Amino acid sequence: MERQGRPVTKHESRGKQAGTTGSVATRLGGSNRLIGVRETAARLDVPVSTLYKHWREWQLTAYRVGRALKFRERDIEIWLERQRVGGVA
């Protein structure tokens, strides 16, 4: 495979494979992929410092991978759904 005149990298091909099952993962509340603090904070629209300070209080499930704190994408999506305020969807 080539992309814009160059071979597709291993990383890019993985993204395409993940995209094929994206609708299934979305219906299940995200994928099992672990995401870092920056990406998690961006999804929650909070500063990284706020996430570090409140993740336990918010009862988010986190994993230590080496020194890094990671969150499962699916857990974040489920948590967000639980935070939904009533109203028109």
Summary of the structure (lengths in Angstrom):
residues: 89
radius of gyration: 16.0
end to end distance: 41.0
largest distance: 49.6
contacts: 188
relative contact order: 0.15
helix: 47%
strand: 17%
